[in-house]
């Protein structure tokens, strides 16, 4: 009995700590007009899970892996409708052309650093090829995205290994998602502040279908930060071309998930709207930025029989567009609120967003 009470107490502590995680909403800033899901995370989309491995070692290693799984089954045998949109292509998104060509996704999505894309692919193969039912598989499209964390991380050391990738996949779970300095966001920088992993969701009202849209981002880009229309970057005196010209460059990986029965063509249209969410935060998709969106649907009907089930028609897609924009915007802002100061390679230090100063802007 005492043991059971301890387990219950630990579960409650975990639940409350997950709820208390720093976010825009926890700081009194609500973005958009649609309501978030239970966790305000990509995992609000039924079946979607996230796993992360964080590597913080010594003075120079600040990197990691984030894995997103559309459903808990065998993705090669049960592919999901998917699309890719390239906002600015200065980056590496392995597996993107097959997703664009065939309109489906057959592997977990892995996010990591620029020089670890190969390890990401190897880790996916190590996991997928040995799943039951894949014994005869001789071709598999591994999807791996990246941003460059080389300012804080010893990126040339290629410290992410294939086993870290399989670990992240195996650790994937539903429920709350840790944000900020974690996984693929461990060493990233956003708008000159510490960036990281961020997530958010939107739940459409029943009269608009009741569908859920979730977004997860790896924020590592620049511009002039805006939060809820407030020119925060300008007010704080930190924006591209002011302190350092190179601060505009970087990348943002965006993953959009929905349980709505949306085909690959309209998923690509949703992915385009995610870039509008990035723009609402002040991102400018600079010349040196790799801004990619991968969007997928977990609709059980489309997974089971993609050729025989009617997907939503164009007239029903507009609410999903708004949800994708709002969730992307909030996911990026959440990545900043959750991030903490970090010191890394060569003693460099990047400060977190000054949350108290930002809160003052919204209390006036």
N, C-alpha and C positions, 0 to 999 in steps of 0.2 A: 504493500500500500504506500509506504513512504517513498519507495523507488518510483512508483507511478506519479506521485505528487511532484517529485523532482522533475520528471520528464515534462509534466504539464507546465511547471514553472518555467523551464527552459524554453518550451515552445512559445509561451506567452512573451518571454523576454525577446526571443527572436522576432516574433510578430511585431512587437512594439518598436524594436530597433529598426525593422524594415520600414515601418510606417513613419518613423522619425527621421529617416534619411533626408539630408538637405535637398530641397527642391525649390522651384519657384513658388509653388503653391504653399509649401510649408513656411515660406517667408511672406505670405500674404499677396502674392502676385498670381492672379489667374489669367491665363492667356486664352483668347478665343471665346466662342459662344457655345460650343458643344461640350458635353460632359465627358470626363475621362472614365475609363473602366475602373474596376476594383483596385488594381495595382498601379494604374496610370503607367502601364508598361506594355511592351510588345507581347508579353506573355498573357495579356488579357484576351488575345485572340486564341480561341480554344485549340489546344494541341501544340502550340508554339512553346519551345523551351530554349533557355539560354544557359551556356556554361562558360566559365572564365578561368584562366590561369594567369596569375600575376607574377612577374619576375622582377623583384627588387633585391639586388645583391650588390654588396660592396658599394663603391662610390659611383660606378658608371653604368650598371645594368638597370634600366628602367623601361621595361617593355612587357609584352604578354600576348595572350590569345583570347579572342571572344568567338564563341561558336553559337550560331542560331540554327535551330532545327525546326522545320515547319510542322512535323508531326513525329510521334515516337516510333513509327513503323520503319520498314525498309524503304528508304526514299528511292532507290533505284527501281524497285518493283512497283512502288506507288508514287510516281512522279507528281509534282504539283504544278499547276499553271504558273508561269512566271514571265517576267520581262526585265529588261535592263534599259536604263536611260543614262546617257553620258552628258553631264552638265558642262564639264571641262575635262578633257582627256589626258591631262598630264599625270598619269598614274598607271597602275597595273591592276587590272581586274581579270584574273585568270578564269577561263571558262565562260566569259561573257558572250562570245560569238555564237556558241551553241545554244545558249539560252535565248538569244535574239532570233536565231534561225528556227528553232523547234518550238519555242514558246513554253518550255517547261524546265523544271529544276529537279535534278536527280541526286543531289548531295547536300550535306549541311553547308551553310555559308560560314566561311572562316574569315575573321578580320585579324590582322596582325600588322607588323611593320614592313616597310618596303622591301628590305633584303631578306625577309623570311617568307615570301610568297611560296617559294619552292618547298620549304618545310611544311607550309600549310597544305599544299597539294599531297605531299607524301603522307602526312598524317591522315588526311581524308581517305586516301587509298588504303592505308593500313587498317582503318576502321571499316570502310564500306566493303572491300573485297572479301572480307571474312565473315560477313553477316550470312546467316542462314538463307539460302535461296540464291546467293550470288556466287556459288562455287564455279560456275562456268562463265562468269562475266569477264570479257576481254577488253572492254572499253568503258570508261567512266569519266564523266565530266565534273571535275572538282572545281568548285567556285570559291575563289580566295581574293579578298580585297585588302587594301593596305593604305596606311598613311605613314609619312616619314617622321619618326620620333627621334631623329639623330641629334637634335640639339641637347636633349637630356640623356639620351641613351647611347651606349656604345654600339651603334647599329652595325658597324663593320664586323663586330664580333659574332654576329648571327647566333645569338644566344637562344633563340626560340628553336627548339628541336621538334622533330616529328612526334615524339612521345608527348610533348606538351599539348600538341594539337589533338591527339586522340584522347588525352586526359580531359581537355575542355569539352570535347564532344560527349564523353561518358559522364561528365559532371552536369550536363545540361538538365535543367529542371524548370518546372512552371513556377508561378508565384512571383514574389518580388524580385527585382533585378538590381544588383548592386551597381551604382553609378560612380562617375568620377575617375579617380586614379586606380583603375582596375582593368585587368585584361588588356585588350588592344589599346585602351586609352591611358595606360599607365604613364607613358612619357610624352603625351601630346600637349599641344599648346593651341589656344583658340582666342582670337582677338587680342593677343598679347598677354592673356591670362592663362592659368593652367586649365587645359581642356580635359577631355576624357570620354568615357562612355556615358551616354544619356539616353533616356527612353521616355515615352509617353504614349497615351492611347486616347481614342475617342469612341464613344458608344452612341450610335445614331438612335434617335427615338423610334419607337415601334412603327409610327406612321411613315417613316422613311426606310423601313426594312429591319431596324433593330440590329444592324450589323456592327461589328467591332473592327476598328482600324488601329493597328499598333505600329510604332516606329522605334527603331534603335539606331543611334548614330555613334560614330567614332569621330569626334570633332578635333580638327587640327588645321584650322584655316584662319584667315584674317579678313579685315574690312573695318567697318565702323559699327561697333556693337550697338544694337537697338533692342530694347526689351519693352514689349507692349507699346511700341510707338515712341518710347522715350529715347533720345539720342545719348544713351549711357556712355558710350565710348568718347563722344565729344565732351560731355560734361566732366568725365573723369580725366580728360586730357590724354587718353591713350587710344590711338587709332593709326591705321596704316598711313605711311608717309609723314607722320609726325615724329615719332621717336626712332623708328628704324624702317627703312624702305622695304626690307625683305619681309616684314611682318605680315604683308598681305598674302604671301604665298603659303602653301600648305595643301591640305586635302580634307575632304569630308566623305566618309562612307555612310550611306543611308540605306537602311533596310526597312521596307514597308511590308506589313503583313495584314491580311484581312480574311475574315471568314465568309465574306460575300462571294457569291458565284460569279466571279469576274474572269473573263478570258484574257489571254495574253495581250491582245490589242488594247483593251481598256486598262489592263494593269500597267502598260507602258504609259498611258495617258495619266494614270494616277502617279506614276513615278515622276513624270514631268512636273506635276503639282508639288511634289516634295521639294523640288528646287525652288519653288516659289516660297515655301516655308523657310528655306535657308536664306533667301533674300530678305524675308521679313526680320531676320535677326541682324541684318547688316552685312552678310556675306556677299562677296562680289565675284566669286568664281574667277580668280585672277589667272594670269597666264601660267603661273607655276603651280596651279592647284588641280588636284585630281578629284573631281566631284562626281561620284557615281551613285546611282540608285538601283537597288535590286528590289523588285516588288513581286510578291507571290500571294496566291489564294490557297487557303486550307479547306475550301468548300468540299465536303465529303462527296457530294454529288459529282463534282467535276473531277475529283481524283479517281473515283470508282469508274466513271464512264464519261470521259471528257468529250467524246464525239456525239453523245446521244442526249446530253442534258443542255437545256437552254440556259445560257448565261444571261446576266442582266443586260438589258438593251441600253443604248446610249442615253436615253431620257432618264434613266434611273441612276446614272453615275455621278451627277453633280454633287449630291451630298457627300459621296466618298471623296471627291476632289477636295472639298472644304475640310473634311476630317484629316486627309493626308497633309494638307498645308498646316493646319493647327497642331497636329501631333508632331510634325517635323520641327516646327518652330519651338515647341515646348521641350522636345527632347534635347535640342541643342542648348537651350537655356538651362535645362536641368544638368547637362554635363558640366556647365560652368559653376552652378550652385553647389554641386556635389563634390567638385574637385577641391583639393587642398594644396597648399604650398609644396613645391618639390625641389629638392636639390639633386643634381645629377652630374653628368659627365663634365669633367674639367672644372668642377666646383660651381657650375652654372646653377642659378636658381630662378625659378619662375613662380611668381606669386599668384595666389588664387584671386578670383573676383572679390573685391571688397564688399561683401554682402550687406553689411550694415549701412554703408553709404548708398548702396542701390536701394535698400528698403526705404531710406529717407526720401528718395525721389518719388516714391509712390505713396508716401504718407502725407505729403504736403498738399 
